[in-house]
């Protein structure tokens, strides 16, 4: 049984602006969730795990993945491997440790399966693909990309990881569909060479900015064509990036809604231009 932190949910509901919950032309989910609203959640989670089973080479890691998801969705105050393994029926600490530290799965197949589910459940010709980044607390020496950086979940600078995410939104609902882990500048220096080797950081991760990761995700989604969409949106970090804008412009057929920095200079009237002819 999954028990939700009702006071936390109430606080989150109060944080929502009125424009998201009143006068909309379609239903916008709110955060006023109570335990009775999630009855059957574990059955739905089991169905999700079954839909992703072909991304694992064997059924054992697939079962460990399910145990990990159950632990993350539980009411445990400390969601480390040991308490999560002890929380689920038949869970083993050693097995879950081995899965999370050295488990192998087909990530591309996982992402494809996830997007297929989103397209079936949430697909809409007027869908929107959104790009944004956020940070989350993470400690330790063996987690990739950990550094003192802006942490969105805390609202301040702290030790953590930062990811760039792609979200799909439509009238039936919204969901995350892709992600990339951002590597801070410190991780590109010689001082972190040993940690990069220990964490098996791929060479293609090095030196990628957040807009470049967003551009890579956009190109992959546009190439696959699984998600029906009409709009692409992002904030000014991406709206000010030539790499991201060039990637979006290269794929014709959608409408872009990009924010730009408030201090961006522009012409109030189109300037007069001349063409210089050289011999």
Phi and psi in degrees as GROMACS dihedral restraints (atoms count N, CA, C in turn):
[ dihedral_restraints ]
;  ai    aj    ak    al  type     phi  dphi    fc
    3     4     5     6     1   -95.8    20    10
    4     5     6     7     1   120.8    20    10
    6     7     8     9     1  -104.6    20    10
    7     8     9    10     1   129.2    20    10
    9    10    11    12     1   -96.3    20    10
   10    11    12    13     1   151.2    20    10
   12    13    14    15     1   -82.5    20    10
   13    14    15    16     1    89.3    20    10
   15    16    17    18     1   -60.0    20    10
   16    17    18    19     1   -42.9    20    10
   18    19    20    21     1   -59.0    20    10
   19    20    21    22     1   -38.4    20    10
   21    22    23    24     1   -64.6    20    10
   22    23    24    25     1   -42.1    20    10
   24    25    26    27     1   -63.6    20    10
   25    26    27    28     1   -39.5    20    10
   27    28    29    30     1   -62.8    20    10
   28    29    30    31     1   -40.5    20    10
   30    31    32    33     1   -63.6    20    10
   31    32    33    34     1   -42.1    20    10
   33    34    35    36     1   -64.7    20    10
   34    35    36    37     1   -36.6    20    10
   36    37    38    39     1   -63.1    20    10
   37    38    39    40     1   -38.8    20    10
   39    40    41    42     1   -69.2    20    10
   40    41    42    43     1   -20.5    20    10
   42    43    44    45     1   -78.6    20    10
   43    44    45    46     1   -15.1    20    10
   45    46    47    48     1   -74.2    20    10
   46    47    48    49     1   133.8    20    10
   48    49    50    51     1   -67.3    20    10
   49    50    51    52     1   153.1    20    10
   51    52    53    54     1   -62.3    20    10
   52    53    54    55     1   -30.3    20    10
   54    55    56    57     1   -66.3    20    10
   55    56    57    58     1   -16.6    20    10
   57    58    59    60     1   -86.0    20    10
   58    59    60    61     1   -14.8    20    10
   60    61    62    63     1  -123.2    20    10
   61    62    63    64     1    -7.1    20    10
   63    64    65    66     1  -127.6    20    10
   64    65    66    67     1   139.2    20    10
   66    67    68    69     1    69.9    20    10
   67    68    69    70     1    18.0    20    10
   69    70    71    72     1   -80.6    20    10
   70    71    72    73     1   153.4    20    10
   72    73    74    75     1   -79.3    20    10
   73    74    75    76     1    -6.7    20    10
   75    76    77    78     1  -148.0    20    10
   76    77    78    79     1   166.1    20    10
   78    79    80    81     1   -73.6    20    10
   79    80    81    82     1   127.0    20    10
   81    82    83    84     1  -109.1    20    10
   82    83    84    85     1   117.8    20    10
   84    85    86    87     1   -58.2    20    10
   85    86    87    88     1   139.6    20    10
   87    88    89    90     1  -109.6    20    10
   88    89    90    91     1  -179.9    20    10
   90    91    92    93     1  -101.4    20    10
   91    92    93    94     1    14.2    20    10
   93    94    95    96     1   -84.3    20    10
   94    95    96    97     1    64.2    20    10
   96    97    98    99     1   -94.3    20    10
   97    98    99   100     1   137.8    20    10
   99   100   101   102     1  -121.1    20    10
  100   101   102   103     1   160.9    20    10
  102   103   104   105     1   -51.7    20    10
  103   104   105   106     1   -34.5    20    10
  105   106   107   108     1   -66.6    20    10
  106   107   108   109     1   -20.9    20    10
  108   109   110   111     1   -73.3    20    10
  109   110   111   112     1   -16.9    20    10
  111   112   113   114     1  -111.1    20    10
  112   113   114   115     1    21.3    20    10
  114   115   116   117     1   -64.1    20    10
  115   116   117   118     1   133.3    20    10
  117   118   119   120     1    85.3    20    10
  118   119   120   121     1     7.3    20    10
  120   121   122   123     1   -61.9    20    10
  121   122   123   124     1   -40.8    20    10
  123   124   125   126     1   -64.6    20    10
  124   125   126   127     1   -35.4    20    10
  126   127   128   129     1   -65.5    20    10
  127   128   129   130     1   -40.5    20    10
  129   130   131   132     1   -65.6    20    10
  130   131   132   133     1   -37.6    20    10
  132   133   134   135     1   -66.3    20    10
  133   134   135   136     1   -36.8    20    10
  135   136   137   138     1   -64.8    20    10
  136   137   138   139     1   -39.5    20    10
  138   139   140   141     1   -64.7    20    10
  139   140   141   142     1   -39.5    20    10
  141   142   143   144     1   -62.7    20    10
  142   143   144   145     1   -44.1    20    10
  144   145   146   147     1   -62.0    20    10
  145   146   147   148     1   -37.7    20    10
  147   148   149   150     1   -66.3    20    10
  148   149   150   151     1   -34.0    20    10
  150   151   152   153     1   -70.9    20    10
  151   152   153   154     1   -20.1    20    10
  153   154   155   156     1  -103.3    20    10
  154   155   156   157     1     7.4    20    10
  156   157   158   159     1   -64.3    20    10
  157   158   159   160     1   -29.2    20    10
  159   160   161   162     1   -74.8    20    10
  160   161   162   163     1    -1.3    20    10
  162   163   164   165     1   -86.6    20    10
  163   164   165   166     1    -5.8    20    10
  165   166   167   168     1  -108.9    20    10
  166   167   168   169     1   144.7    20    10
  168   169   170   171     1   -73.9    20    10
  169   170   171   172     1   -25.5    20    10
  171   172   173   174     1  -140.3    20    10
  172   173   174   175     1   166.1    20    10
  174   175   176   177     1   -77.3    20    10
  175   176   177   178     1   -23.5    20    10
  177   178   179   180     1   -62.8    20    10
  178   179   180   181     1   -51.6    20    10
  180   181   182   183     1   -62.9    20    10
  181   182   183   184     1   -28.6    20    10
  183   184   185   186     1   -64.3    20    10
  184   185   186   187     1   -40.1    20    10
  186   187   188   189     1   -67.7    20    10
  187   188   189   190     1   -39.4    20    10
  189   190   191   192     1   -64.5    20    10
  190   191   192   193     1   -36.0    20    10
  192   193   194   195     1   -61.4    20    10
  193   194   195   196     1   -42.1    20    10
  195   196   197   198     1   -63.8    20    10
  196   197   198   199     1   -42.5    20    10
  198   199   200   201     1   -61.0    20    10
  199   200   201   202     1   -39.7    20    10
  201   202   203   204     1   -64.1    20    10
  202   203   204   205     1   -42.8    20    10
  204   205   206   207     1   -64.0    20    10
  205   206   207   208     1   -40.5    20    10
  207   208   209   210     1   -61.9    20    10
  208   209   210   211     1   -43.2    20    10
  210   211   212   213     1   -63.9    20    10
  211   212   213   214     1   -40.4    20    10
  213   214   215   216     1   -67.7    20    10
  214   215   216   217     1   -28.8    20    10
  216   217   218   219     1   -91.1    20    10
  217   218   219   220     1     1.6    20    10
  219   220   221   222     1   -82.9    20    10
  220   221   222   223     1  -179.7    20    10
  222   223   224   225     1   -96.4    20    10
  223   224   225   226     1    16.9    20    10
  225   226   227   228     1   -60.2    20    10
  226   227   228   229     1   135.9    20    10
  228   229   230   231     1   -72.9    20    10
  229   230   231   232     1   -34.7    20    10
  231   232   233   234     1  -119.7    20    10
  232   233   234   235     1   104.1    20    10
  234   235   236   237     1   -94.3    20    10
  235   236   237   238     1    59.9    20    10
  237   238   239   240     1   -91.9    20    10
  238   239   240   241     1   176.5    20    10
  240   241   242   243     1   -62.9    20    10
  241   242   243   244     1   -47.3    20    10
  243   244   245   246     1   -62.4    20    10
  244   245   246   247     1   -52.4    20    10
  246   247   248   249     1   -64.0    20    10
  247   248   249   250     1   -32.3    20    10
  249   250   251   252     1   -68.5    20    10
  250   251   252   253     1   -41.5    20    10
  252   253   254   255     1   -64.6    20    10
  253   254   255   256     1   -36.3    20    10
  255   256   257   258     1   -76.0    20    10
  256   257   258   259     1   -18.3    20    10
  258   259   260   261     1   -77.9    20    10
  259   260   261   262     1   -34.6    20    10
  261   262   263   264     1   -92.0    20    10
  262   263   264   265     1   150.2    20    10
  264   265   266   267     1   -69.7    20    10
  265   266   267   268     1   126.2    20    10
  267   268   269   270     1    79.0    20    10
  268   269   270   271     1     5.5    20    10
  270   271   272   273     1   -73.3    20    10
  271   272   273   274     1   145.9    20    10
  273   274   275   276     1  -123.3    20    10
  274   275   276   277     1   136.0    20    10
  276   277   278   279     1   -65.1    20    10
  277   278   279   280     1   -47.7    20    10
  279   280   281   282     1   -63.0    20    10
  280   281   282   283     1   -41.7    20    10
  282   283   284   285     1   -64.5    20    10
  283   284   285   286     1   -42.4    20    10
  285   286   287   288     1   -69.3    20    10
  286   287   288   289     1   -37.2    20    10
  288   289   290   291     1   -61.5    20    10
  289   290   291   292     1   -45.7    20    10
  291   292   293   294     1   -64.9    20    10
  292   293   294   295     1   -38.1    20    10
  294   295   296   297     1   -65.4    20    10
  295   296   297   298     1   -46.0    20    10
  297   298   299   300     1   -75.5    20    10
  298   299   300   301     1   -24.8    20    10
  300   301   302   303     1   -94.6    20    10
  301   302   303   304     1   -34.5    20    10
  303   304   305   306     1  -135.9    20    10
  304   305   306   307     1     9.7    20    10
  306   307   308   309     1   -66.9    20    10
  307   308   309   310     1   147.8    20    10
  309   310   311   312     1  -119.2    20    10
  310   311   312   313     1   132.7    20    10
  312   313   314   315     1  -147.5    20    10
  313   314   315   316     1   164.3    20    10
  315   316   317   318     1   -87.7    20    10
  316   317   318   319     1    97.7    20    10
  318   319   320   321     1   -66.7    20    10
  319   320   321   322     1   -40.3    20    10
  321   322   323   324     1   -61.5    20    10
  322   323   324   325     1   -40.0    20    10
  324   325   326   327     1   -66.3    20    10
  325   326   327   328     1   -38.3    20    10
  327   328   329   330     1   -61.4    20    10
  328   329   330   331     1   -47.1    20    10
  330   331   332   333     1   -63.4    20    10
  331   332   333   334     1   -41.4    20    10
  333   334   335   336     1   -62.1    20    10
  334   335   336   337     1   -45.0    20    10
  336   337   338   339     1   -61.4    20    10
  337   338   339   340     1   -42.7    20    10
  339   340   341   342     1   -62.2    20    10
  340   341   342   343     1   -44.9    20    10
  342   343   344   345     1   -68.5    20    10
  343   344   345   346     1   -31.9    20    10
  345   346   347   348     1   -64.2    20    10
  346   347   348   349     1   -41.4    20    10
  348   349   350   351     1   -65.1    20    10
  349   350   351   352     1   -42.6    20    10
  351   352   353   354     1   -63.2    20    10
  352   353   354   355     1   -41.5    20    10
  354   355   356   357     1   -63.0    20    10
  355   356   357   358     1   -38.7    20    10
  357   358   359   360     1   -71.7    20    10
  358   359   360   361     1   -39.7    20    10
  360   361   362   363     1   -89.7    20    10
  361   362   363   364     1   -32.7    20    10
  363   364   365   366     1  -124.4    20    10
  364   365   366   367     1    -1.0    20    10
  366   367   368   369     1   -60.6    20    10
  367   368   369   370     1   136.6    20    10
  369   370   371   372     1  -153.2    20    10
  370   371   372   373     1   136.5    20    10
  372   373   374   375     1   -57.4    20    10
  373   374   375   376     1   -24.3    20    10
  375   376   377   378     1   -98.1    20    10
  376   377   378   379     1    24.3    20    10
  378   379   380   381     1   -65.1    20    10
  379   380   381   382     1   159.6    20    10
  381   382   383   384     1  -124.0    20    10
  382   383   384   385     1   133.1    20    10
  384   385   386   387     1  -105.5    20    10
  385   386   387   388     1   120.9    20    10
  387   388   389   390     1  -115.2    20    10
  388   389   390   391     1   141.9    20    10
  390   391   392   393     1  -122.8    20    10
  391   392   393   394     1   134.9    20    10
  393   394   395   396     1  -164.3    20    10
  394   395   396   397     1   163.5    20    10
  396   397   398   399     1  -119.0    20    10
  397   398   399   400     1   157.6    20    10
  399   400   401   402     1  -153.0    20    10
  400   401   402   403     1   158.3    20    10
  402   403   404   405     1  -115.4    20    10
  403   404   405   406     1   155.0    20    10
  405   406   407   408     1  -143.5    20    10
  406   407   408   409     1   148.2    20    10
  408   409   410   411     1   -64.6    20    10
  409   410   411   412     1   134.8    20    10
  411   412   413   414     1  -154.6    20    10
  412   413   414   415     1   135.1    20    10
  414   415   416   417     1  -117.5    20    10
  415   416   417   418     1   177.6    20    10
  417   418   419   420     1    97.9    20    10
  418   419   420   421     1   164.9    20    10
  420   421   422   423     1   -94.4    20    10
  421   422   423   424     1   -12.1    20    10
  423   424   425   426     1  -107.8    20    10
  424   425   426   427     1     4.4    20    10
  426   427   428   429     1   -91.9    20    10
  427   428   429   430     1   132.0    20    10
  429   430   431   432     1   -69.2    20    10
  430   431   432   433     1   134.7    20    10
  432   433   434   435     1    79.2    20    10
  433   434   435   436     1     8.7    20    10
  435   436   437   438     1   -72.9    20    10
  436   437   438   439     1   128.4    20    10
  438   439   440   441     1  -164.5    20    10
  439   440   441   442     1   167.5    20    10
  441   442   443   444     1   -75.0    20    10
  442   443   444   445     1   111.3    20    10
  444   445   446   447     1  -154.5    20    10
  445   446   447   448     1   171.7    20    10
  447   448   449   450     1   -61.9    20    10
  448   449   450   451     1   126.1    20    10
  450   451   452   453     1  -112.5    20    10
  451   452   453   454     1   108.1    20    10
  453   454   455   456     1   -63.6    20    10
  454   455   456   457     1   -33.3    20    10
  456   457   458   459     1   -72.7    20    10
  457   458   459   460     1   -21.0    20    10
  459   460   461   462     1  -102.6    20    10
  460   461   462   463     1   -23.4    20    10
  462   463   464   465     1    76.7    20    10
  463   464   465   466     1    24.2    20    10
  465   466   467   468     1  -157.0    20    10
  466   467   468   469     1   175.8    20    10
  468   469   470   471     1   -84.1    20    10
  469   470   471   472     1   130.0    20    10
  471   472   473   474     1  -160.5    20    10
  472   473   474   475     1   172.1    20    10
  474   475   476   477     1   -67.4    20    10
  475   476   477   478     1   126.4    20    10
  477   478   479   480     1  -177.4    20    10
  478   479   480   481     1  -177.2    20    10
  480   481   482   483     1  -112.0    20    10
  481   482   483   484     1   153.4    20    10
  483   484   485   486     1  -124.6    20    10
  484   485   486   487     1   131.5    20    10
  486   487   488   489     1  -122.5    20    10
  487   488   489   490     1   151.6    20    10
  489   490   491   492     1  -104.2    20    10
  490   491   492   493     1   129.2    20    10
  492   493   494   495     1  -123.9    20    10
  493   494   495   496     1   148.8    20    10
  495   496   497   498     1  -113.0    20    10
  496   497   498   499     1   125.3    20    10
  498   499   500   501     1  -117.6    20    10
  499   500   501   502     1   145.1    20    10
  501   502   503   504     1  -112.8    20    10
  502   503   504   505     1   130.2    20    10
  504   505   506   507     1  -129.7    20    10
  505   506   507   508     1   141.0    20    10
  507   508   509   510     1  -153.5    20    10
  508   509   510   511     1   178.8    20    10
  510   511   512   513     1   -61.3    20    10
  511   512   513   514     1   -37.3    20    10
  513   514   515   516     1   -69.9    20    10
  514   515   516   517     1   -18.4    20    10
  516   517   518   519     1   154.9    20    10
  517   518   519   520     1  -163.1    20    10
  519   520   521   522     1  -149.3    20    10
  520   521   522   523     1   158.8    20    10
  522   523   524   525     1  -164.0    20    10
  523   524   525   526     1   155.1    20    10
  525   526   527   528     1   -78.5    20    10
  526   527   528   529     1   141.2    20    10
  528   529   530   531     1  -126.6    20    10
  529   530   531   532     1   -11.2    20    10
  531   532   533   534     1  -165.3    20    10
  532   533   534   535     1   164.1    20    10
  534   535   536   537     1  -159.0    20    10
  535   536   537   538     1   156.0    20    10
  537   538   539   540     1  -141.0    20    10
  538   539   540   541     1   141.0    20    10
  540   541   542   543     1   -89.9    20    10
  541   542   543   544     1   124.5    20    10
  543   544   545   546     1   -82.7    20    10
  544   545   546   547     1   134.8    20    10
  546   547   548   549     1  -101.8    20    10
  547   548   549   550     1   114.6    20    10
  549   550   551   552     1   -61.5    20    10
  550   551   552   553     1   161.0    20    10
  552   553   554   555     1   -60.0    20    10
  553   554   555   556     1   -34.4    20    10
  555   556   557   558     1   -60.7    20    10
  556   557   558   559     1   -31.7    20    10
  558   559   560   561     1   -72.5    20    10
  559   560   561   562     1   -10.4    20    10
  561   562   563   564     1   -93.2    20    10
  562   563   564   565     1    -4.5    20    10
  564   565   566   567     1   -86.1    20    10
  565   566   567   568     1   167.8    20    10
  567   568   569   570     1   -64.9    20    10
  568   569   570   571     1   -26.8    20    10
  570   571   572   573     1   -63.8    20    10
  571   572   573   574     1   -22.9    20    10
  573   574   575   576     1  -105.6    20    10
  574   575   576   577     1    12.4    20    10
  576   577   578   579     1   -60.2    20    10
  577   578   579   580     1   -43.3    20    10
  579   580   581   582     1   -66.1    20    10
  580   581   582   583     1   -39.3    20    10
  582   583   584   585     1   -68.8    20    10
  583   584   585   586     1   -35.9    20    10
  585   586   587   588     1   -63.0    20    10
  586   587   588   589     1   -39.5    20    10
  588   589   590   591     1   -68.3    20    10
  589   590   591   592     1   -44.2    20    10
  591   592   593   594     1   -62.1    20    10
  592   593   594   595     1   -41.1    20    10
  594   595   596   597     1   -85.2    20    10
  595   596   597   598     1     0.8    20    10
  597   598   599   600     1    54.1    20    10
  598   599   600   601     1    50.3    20    10
  600   601   602   603     1   -71.8    20    10
  601   602   603   604     1   122.2    20    10
  603   604   605   606     1   -63.6    20    10
  604   605   606   607     1   149.3    20    10
  606   607   608   609     1   -61.9    20    10
  607   608   609   610     1   -34.4    20    10
  609   610   611   612     1   -71.2    20    10
  610   611   612   613     1   -10.4    20    10
  612   613   614   615     1   -78.8    20    10
  613   614   615   616     1   -20.8    20    10
  615   616   617   618     1   -77.3    20    10
  616   617   618   619     1   128.0    20    10
  618   619   620   621     1    82.1    20    10
  619   620   621   622     1     7.1    20    10
  621   622   623   624     1   -83.7    20    10
  622   623   624   625     1   124.1    20    10
  624   625   626   627     1   -80.3    20    10
  625   626   627   628     1   169.6    20    10
  627   628   629   630     1   -62.6    20    10
  628   629   630   631     1   -45.7    20    10
  630   631   632   633     1   -62.3    20    10
  631   632   633   634     1   -32.8    20    10
  633   634   635   636     1   -68.2    20    10
  634   635   636   637     1   -38.1    20    10
  636   637   638   639     1   -64.2    20    10
  637   638   639   640     1   -41.9    20    10
  639   640   641   642     1   -62.6    20    10
  640   641   642   643     1   -39.5    20    10
  642   643   644   645     1   -62.7    20    10
  643   644   645   646     1   -40.8    20    10
  645   646   647   648     1   -64.0    20    10
  646   647   648   649     1   -41.0    20    10
  648   649   650   651     1   -66.8    20    10
  649   650   651   652     1   -40.6    20    10
  651   652   653   654     1   -62.7    20    10
  652   653   654   655     1   -43.7    20    10
  654   655   656   657     1   -63.0    20    10
  655   656   657   658     1   -39.6    20    10
  657   658   659   660     1   -66.1    20    10
  658   659   660   661     1   -43.1    20    10
  660   661   662   663     1   -67.9    20    10
  661   662   663   664     1   -40.8    20    10
  663   664   665   666     1   -66.3    20    10
  664   665   666   667     1   -36.4    20    10
  666   667   668   669     1   -68.1    20    10
  667   668   669   670     1   -41.0    20    10
  669   670   671   672     1   -72.8    20    10
  670   671   672   673     1   -40.2    20    10
  672   673   674   675     1    68.9    20    10
  673   674   675   676     1    23.7    20    10
  675   676   677   678     1   -74.6    20    10
  676   677   678   679     1   -37.0    20    10
  678   679   680   681     1   -96.8    20    10
  679   680   681   682     1   117.4    20    10
  681   682   683   684     1   -70.2    20    10
  682   683   684   685     1   129.9    20    10
  684   685   686   687     1  -153.3    20    10
  685   686   687   688     1   158.5    20    10
  687   688   689   690     1  -122.8    20    10
  688   689   690   691     1   -25.2    20    10
  690   691   692   693     1  -127.5    20    10
  691   692   693   694     1   151.9    20    10
  693   694   695   696     1  -128.1    20    10
  694   695   696   697     1   127.5    20    10
  696   697   698   699     1  -130.3    20    10
  697   698   699   700     1   149.8    20    10
  699   700   701   702     1  -164.1    20    10
  700   701   702   703     1   164.4    20    10
  702   703   704   705     1   -86.2    20    10
  703   704   705   706     1  -171.5    20    10
  705   706   707   708     1   -70.3    20    10
  706   707   708   709     1   -20.4    20    10
  708   709   710   711     1   -60.6    20    10
  709   710   711   712     1   -36.6    20    10
  711   712   713   714     1   -93.0    20    10
  712   713   714   715     1   -33.1    20    10
  714   715   716   717     1   -68.6    20    10
  715   716   717   718     1   -14.1    20    10
  717   718   719   720     1  -104.2    20    10
  718   719   720   721     1     5.0    20    10
  720   721   722   723     1  -101.4    20    10
  721   722   723   724     1   118.3    20    10
  723   724   725   726     1   -60.6    20    10
  724   725   726   727     1   -35.4    20    10
  726   727   728   729     1   -60.9    20    10
  727   728   729   730     1   -46.5    20    10
  729   730   731   732     1   -70.6    20    10
  730   731   732   733     1   -43.7    20    10
  732   733   734   735     1   -64.1    20    10
  733   734   735   736     1   -39.2    20    10
  735   736   737   738     1   -64.2    20    10
  736   737   738   739     1   -38.6    20    10
  738   739   740   741     1   -65.4    20    10
  739   740   741   742     1   -40.2    20    10
  741   742   743   744     1   -68.6    20    10
  742   743   744   745     1   -42.4    20    10
  744   745   746   747     1   -65.0    20    10
  745   746   747   748     1   -27.1    20    10
  747   748   749   750     1   -70.7    20    10
  748   749   750   751     1   -18.2    20    10
  750   751   752   753     1  -109.3    20    10
  751   752   753   754     1   102.4    20    10
  753   754   755   756     1   -80.3    20    10
  754   755   756   757     1   146.9    20    10
  756   757   758   759     1   128.0    20    10
  757   758   759   760     1    -9.8    20    10
  759   760   761   762     1  -121.8    20    10
  760   761   762   763     1   172.0    20    10
  762   763   764   765     1  -111.6    20    10
  763   764   765   766     1   128.4    20    10
  765   766   767   768     1   -96.3    20    10
  766   767   768   769     1   138.3    20    10
  768   769   770   771     1  -126.1    20    10
  769   770   771   772     1    88.9    20    10
  771   772   773   774     1  -110.2    20    10
  772   773   774   775     1   134.9    20    10
  774   775   776   777     1   -79.5    20    10
  775   776   777   778     1   154.0    20    10
  777   778   779   780     1  -129.5    20    10
  778   779   780   781     1   154.9    20    10
  780   781   782   783     1   -57.6    20    10
  781   782   783   784     1   148.0    20    10
  783   784   785   786     1   -65.8    20    10
  784   785   786   787     1   -23.5    20    10
  786   787   788   789     1   -97.6    20    10
  787   788   789   790     1    17.3    20    10
  789   790   791   792     1   -67.9    20    10
  790   791   792   793     1   130.6    20    10
  792   793   794   795     1   -86.2    20    10
  793   794   795   796     1   144.2    20    10
  795   796   797   798     1  -149.4    20    10
  796   797   798   799     1   171.5    20    10
  798   799   800   801     1   -93.2    20    10
  799   800   801   802     1   128.7    20    10
  801   802   803   804     1   -72.5    20    10
  802   803   804   805     1   -31.8    20    10
  804   805   806   807     1  -131.9    20    10
  805   806   807   808     1   148.0    20    10
  807   808   809   810     1   -62.3    20    10
  808   809   810   811     1   127.8    20    10
  810   811   812   813     1   -72.2    20    10
  811   812   813   814     1   153.5    20    10
  813   814   815   816     1   -76.4    20    10
  814   815   816   817     1   131.1    20    10
  816   817   818   819     1  -120.4    20    10
  817   818   819   820     1   150.4    20    10
  819   820   821   822     1  -130.6    20    10
  820   821   822   823     1   153.9    20    10
  822   823   824   825     1  -106.7    20    10
  823   824   825   826     1   122.1    20    10
  825   826   827   828     1   -92.1    20    10
  826   827   828   829     1   121.2    20    10
  828   829   830   831     1   -97.4    20    10
  829   830   831   832     1   125.1    20    10
  831   832   833   834     1  -106.6    20    10
  832   833   834   835     1   144.3    20    10
